Amino acid sequence: MRHFGIIREGKTPSDERVPLIPEQIIALKIEKECDFTVKSSEVRRIKDQEYTRLGIPVSDDVSAADVLLGVKEVPISELIPDKTYLFFSHTIKMQPYNKGLLRAVLEKRIRLIDWECLRDAMGRRLIGFGRYAGIVGAYNGFRALGMRDGSFSLKKAQQCEDRVEMEKELTKIKLPSMKILLTGRGKVAKGSMEILDRMGVRKVGIREYLKNGFSEPVYCQITFTEYYKRKGGGSFDVKEFYTYGGERYESDFMRFAAVTDMLIAGHYWESRSPFLYTREDVRKPDFNINLVADISCDIDGPVATTLRPSSIEDPFYGYDPSTEQEVAFDAPGAITVMAVDNLPCELPRDASRDFGEMFIRSVLPSFLNGDKNRILEKATIANRGEITDHYAYLREWVAAD
């Protein structure tokens, strides 16, 4: 029988999410004959009593579990040797601030499986918080709009008990006639679409969006084949784009920027790809965007108005096109920016439930069937004191001073 432990989140600032909610654990104990221990925590939004009320053991000691599940990076002092851990390690891009964590994982002979690396046969991610990043990010974008223009007021998502209460807030407002552009086709963009559709914002096609005016709020969804184009002309070749990126492709975003009021950025971007728009683009007379909800939040990246990540406590700032500097979010002539980089933390109950459903559906089976599709193997960064072959490029980096 597999014994799973739910760790206590120890990273600062604290994270209130959890990989599995109590009802999901009870179902797994019955249906899959899995055992669970939850580490006591005063941090998580789901309180210890909610687990114990259902008969789930809560303890300060989870060392009896052989697989330990968390969300964020585990403090080095709390790592238990010779265990299997699953959490977002933020090491696969050789992030310098987590080199010490990876070294500790190796020293303690821990098997580290990164949630971000769990993928299906097509290379698609199996689990993550992207949907709720999109949901909260879109909500925050409209909250910024109301605050900046003084037209309506929404409660912070973090102050809502759950998504149901947050969506009730949206029923209080009426949007002006405006054009909203949504980038991306993945879980983040789909989450944002849930909010747009819930608000009754009509979705329109690209041709209609670019050419027509509207007496109501509308949105258009685009992906990289529509906001990039091949240099020198010619048809878009997806395989070529993935291979050569910015060498052969350039932005075609200004045709959208000229007719857009609000941008919701939910795309995936790699450093080899072109920017959507530059700071020079923002100064052009036909750049019309005045509010950006940058859920993707790539700093110094494709959305040039995003100068830094913002926080749940202080989510908005302004970008002054003439000085390229940060100003007040409601300063005259500024572009209002929302760039919170931990959006799902604002709805920890709902985000945790959604994450747990993905774990049960797409990840847990690999623990119970001997990992027959090698999903866990391919997501294992370190094991028994060694970096695995799948992540061999990390070996020299982690060993270097």
N, C-alpha and C positions, 0 to 999 in steps of 0.2 A: 504494500500500500504506500502510495506517495504521501509524504508529509510536507505540506507547504507552510511557510511562515510569512506573515505580513509584517514587515519591519516598521519601525517608527521613523518617519521622515526627519532627518537631522540637519538638512542643509539650511543655511541662513541666506535670504529670508525664508521663513518657514512655508511649507507647502501643505495645504489642507486636503489634498487628494489621497486616494488609496487605490490599489489595483483591483480590489474586489470588495463589494459591499456585503453586508451581513446576509441578505436574502440569497445572494449568489453562492456564498460559501455553504449555506445550509443545503441548497440544491445539489451542490457538488458532493457534499458528504454523503448524501442519500443516493444520488444517481451514479456517481463515479467512484464511490467508496474512497474518496480522498480524505486525508486528515489535515486539520488546520490549527495553527496557533497564531494569535494576533498579539503583537507587542503593544503594551500599554502606551497610550499617547494622549497628551493634553493638547496637541496641535491639530490633529485631523478634525475635519468638520463632522464626520461620523464618530460619535463618542464611544468610549469603551462600553458603556452600558447598553448601547444598541447591539453590540456583539454578544455580550454576556446574557442579555435578555433572551436571545435565541439559543443559548447553550453553547456558544463558541468560546473556547478558552482564551482568556486575555491574561498575559503575563509579562513580566520584565525580562523573561528569558525565553528566547525562541531557538536556542541552540539544538533542541531535539529535532527540528525540521531539517530536511536535507536540501530543500529548495526554498530560497528566500526571495520574496517579491517586494519591490519598492518602486518608487516613481523617480525621484531625483537621485543624484550622486550620494553615496553613503559616506559619512565621515570616516576617515581612515581608522580612527580609534575604535569605531564600532564594527569594523569588519571581522567576521568570524572565520578563522582559517578552515580550509578544506570543504567549504560549502559551495553550492551553486547559487549564484545571485542573478537576478534579472532586474535591471534598472537602466535608465538613460544615463550612460556613463560620460557622454560628450568627450570621447577620446579618439574616435575614428578619423577625425579631421586633424589629429595631432594638436588638439587644443592645449596650449602650454600650461594653463592653470590646473589641468587634471593629469599632468604627467606623474605627479607624486601619487595620485590615486591608483593609476595603472601599475606603478612600481609596487605599491603595497599589495595589490591584487596578486601580482606575481610572487612576491615574497611569502604570501599566506597561502599559496597554491589554490587559489580560488578559481572556480570556473565562472567566468563572467560572460553572460549572454546579454547583449544590448537589445532593448526593445526596438530600437531604430533599424536594426539589422535583420529582423525577422521578416522574411519575404517569401512570396509564393514562387512557383516555377517560372512565372513571367517577370519576376523581379519587382512585383508590386508589394508595398509595405502591408503587413498583416495587421498592425496594431499601432495606435497612436491617439493623440488628443486633437488631431487636426479639425475634426468636425466641430468640436466645441470652441476651438480658436476662431473658426469662421462665424459661428453663432454669436459669440460674445463680441467679436471684432466689429461685425456689422451693427450690432446694437450700440456699441460705443461710438461708432461713426455718427449715428443719428443723435445720440446724446450730445456729441460735440456740436452738431448742427444747431440743435435747439439752444444750447448754452451760448454759442457765439452770436446767433441772430436774436436772442431773447424772445424766440417764438414759442418755445415750449420747454418743459423741464421733465427729465427722466431720472428716476432713482438709479444710483450705481448698481450695476449687475451684482456686485459683491454684497450689496445690502439686501438683495432679494433672497428669500429662502431657497428658491429653486427656479428652474426655467419657467414654470407655470406663472409664478409671480412676476418674473421679468417680462413675459409676453403680455401680461395684463397692463403693464406700464405702456406698452406700445399702442394699446387701444385708446389711450388718452390723447393721442396726437393726430394731427392731419398734416401730411407733407405738402409743401408747395409744389407747383409744377417744376420739375427738374429732371435732368438726365444723369443717371447713375451708371457707371461702368464697372463691371466686375471682371477681374482677370483670373484665369485658372480654370481647371476642370476637375481637380482632385477633391479630397475630403474637405479641405478648407473652404474652397469655393462653394461646394455643395451645402456646407453649413451656413454660409452667408445667404445662399439662395433660400434656405428655409425661413430666414428672417424676412427677406424681401417679399417672399410669397405670403408669409403670415400677415404682413402689413398691407397686402393687396396691391403692391407695386407691379405694374404690368411688364412682362418681359417682351422685348421686341427684337427683331432680327437686325443684323449689322447694316444692311442697306437702308432699312427704314430709320435706324438710329442715326446714321450719318447724314441723311438727307432731309428728314422731316422735323418739324417742330411739334410740340405736344402741349396740350392743356391740362396734363396730369403728370404725376411722376412716373417715369419708366426706367427700366434697366436693360442693359445689354451685356451678355457674357461673351468674352473672347479668350482665345488661347494663343500660344506662341506662334502658330502658323498664320495668325491674323495680325499680331502686333510686331512681327518681324517680316522682313522681305529679303530676297536674294539680291546681293549687290550686283548692279549692272543689269538687273531684270532676269526674267526666267521664272519657271515654276518652282514652288517651294518643295524641296526634297528633305523629308524628315531625317532620313539616315545621314545625309550629307550635313545637315544642321547639327546633329548629335556629334558628328566626327569633327567638324571644323568650327562650329559656333560663329563667333564674331569675325573670324577670318573671311568668311564668305557671306555673312548675313549682317544686316543692319536694322535699326529700329524703323518701324512704319507706324509708330504710335501717335505722331502728331495729328494725323487725320482724326483720331479719336479725341485727343486732348482739346482740339479746337471746338468741340461740341459738347464736352462733358463738364458737368458741375461738380460731381463727387466721384472719386475713385475709391473702390474697394479692392485692394491688392491682395489676391489670394493665390497667386501663382507660385510655382517652384522656379528657382533661378540658380544657375551655376556661374561661377566666376568667368568661364570662357565665353559666356553668352553676352550679347550687347545689352546696354542699358535700355530700359523702356524710354526714359527721357533723361536728359542731362540738365544741369543748372543753366546752361545756355538756352536750352529749349524753353525753360520756364520763363525766361525774360522776353520771349517772342510775343508780339502783340496778340497772336491768335491762340495763345495758351490760355484756356478758359477754366481749368480745374481750380477750385478754391478750397476744397476739403479732401484730404487723403486719409482713409482708414487703412494703414499699411499693416495688414495682418502678417504678411511674409517677413517684414522687418529685417531686410538685409542692409546693414549699415554701410554707408559709402558704396551702395550698390545700385540696382536698376531704377529705383524710385529716388531720384536725386534730392527730393525735398525731405527725406528721412535722414536727419543729422545724427540722431541717437535713439536708442530705445527709451520709451517712457515707462512709467510705473502705474500700477493699479491706483495708487494713492494720488498721483499727479499725471493723468493720462494724456493730456493735450499740450501742445506747444505750437508756436507759429513759425513759419519760414518766410523770411523777407527776400524776395527774388533779387532785389537790387543790391543788397549787401551780402547775400548768401549766408546770413546769420540767423540764429534763433531769436525770436521775439515772442511777445505774448500771443496766445492762441487766437485772441480776438482783436489783434492790432489791425488798424486800417491797412488794406492792401496786402496783408499777409495770407499765406496759404495755411489753413489749419491742418495740423498733423496729429493723428492718433497712432502711436507706434508701440503699444504695450506688447512686451515679448513673452508674457506668461498668462495670456488671456483665459485659458481654461480654468485657472485658479479662481476666477471670479464666480464660477458655478461649480464648486468642487463635488457636490453630490451628484449632479447630473453627469458631469464629465467622468466621474469615477464609475458610475453605472454603465455608461457607454463603453468605457475602456474594458470593464469586466466582461461585458458581453462579447467583445472582440477576443479577449483572452480565452474565454470558454469555447468560442466557436472555432478560432483559427490557430491557437497556440497550445492549449491544454492537450488536444489529441496527440500531439507529438511526444508529450511526456508519458502518455499511456500506451502508445503503440510502438515503443522502441525507436521513435524518431525515424520511421521508415522512409519519409521523404527528405530527410537530412535538413529539415528546417532549423532545428536547434543547433546542429553542427555548424551550419553556415553562418549562424549568428553568434557563434562563440568566439570572442576576441582572445581570451586567455584561458588556459587550462593546465593544471598541474605544474604551475611555475613557468610556463612557456607561452609566448604569443603563438597563436595557431597559424597554419599556413595560409588561411584565408585572409589574414591581416598581417602578413609577413612584413609589409612596408613599415609597420610600427616598431619593429625590433630595433633598428638602428636609432630611431628617434627616442624611444623610451630608455635606451642605454646611455645616450649622450648626456653630458652635463648641461 
